[in-house]
Amino acid sequence: MATLPMKMLEENLNKKVSLLLKDNRMLEGTLSGYDEYMNMTLDNAEENGEVQRKLGKVVIRGSNVVRITTK
C-alpha cells in the first residue's frame, strides 16, 4: 500500500533516507527537516554514484526529488 509523501517524511524524521534526484544523483543522509513543499534538509549527507563525496548538511528542493527510500 502506498504511503502519502508527507506522512512518510513525518515518520522518517531523524532517520536515514536515500534520495534519487532528477539529475540521477543519489544522496544519503539523516532527514533533519522538511516543509510543506517537500523541501528537505539532510544531515551528514553523502553523494553516492560515479562520484562519492561527503557533503555535510544540505538543503534539497522538493521539486528535484524523484524518489525517497528509507534505510
C-alpha positions as CSV (number, residue, x, y, z in Angstrom):
1,M,0.0,0.0,0.0
2,A,1.3,3.4,-0.9
3,T,2.3,5.9,1.8
4,L,1.4,9.6,1.4
5,P,4.6,11.6,0.9
6,M,4.2,14.0,3.9
7,K,3.3,11.1,6.2
8,M,6.4,9.2,5.1
9,L,8.6,12.3,5.8
10,E,7.0,12.7,9.2
11,E,7.5,9.1,10.1
12,N,11.2,9.2,9.0
13,L,12.3,12.4,10.6
14,N,15.7,12.0,12.2
15,K,16.2,8.6,10.3
16,K,18.5,7.7,7.4
17,V,17.0,8.2,4.0
18,S,18.2,7.9,0.4
19,L,17.1,10.4,-2.3
20,L,17.2,10.0,-6.1
21,L,17.4,13.4,-7.7
22,K,16.3,14.4,-11.2
23,D,19.9,14.5,-12.4
24,N,20.3,10.9,-11.3
25,R,22.5,11.6,-8.3
26,M,21.8,9.6,-5.1
27,L,22.1,11.4,-1.8
28,E,22.0,9.6,1.6
29,G,21.7,11.2,5.0
30,T,19.6,11.8,8.0
31,L,16.4,13.6,7.4
32,S,16.5,16.6,9.8
33,G,13.6,18.7,8.5
34,Y,11.1,19.4,5.7
35,D,8.4,21.8,4.8
36,E,5.0,21.8,3.0
37,Y,6.7,22.0,-0.4
38,M,8.7,18.8,0.5
39,N,12.0,20.8,0.6
40,M,14.2,18.7,2.9
41,T,17.3,19.1,5.0
42,L,19.7,16.2,5.4
43,D,22.4,16.0,8.0
44,N,25.7,14.0,7.3
45,A,24.7,13.8,3.6
46,E,26.8,11.9,1.1
47,E,26.6,11.7,-2.6
48,N,26.8,8.1,-3.9
49,G,27.3,7.3,-7.6
50,E,30.0,8.0,-10.1
51,V,31.5,10.5,-7.6
52,Q,31.4,9.7,-3.9
53,R,31.7,12.6,-1.5
54,K,30.7,13.8,1.9
55,L,28.5,16.9,1.7
56,G,27.6,17.6,5.4
57,K,24.3,19.4,5.9
58,V,22.3,20.1,2.7
59,V,19.0,21.6,1.7
60,I,17.2,19.8,-1.2
61,R,14.5,21.5,-3.2
62,G,11.5,19.1,-3.2
63,S,10.9,19.5,-6.9
64,N,14.3,17.9,-7.6
65,V,13.5,14.7,-5.8
66,V,12.3,11.7,-7.8
67,R,12.3,9.0,-5.1
68,I,12.7,8.8,-1.4
69,T,13.6,5.5,0.2
70,T,14.3,4.7,3.9
71,K,17.3,2.8,5.2
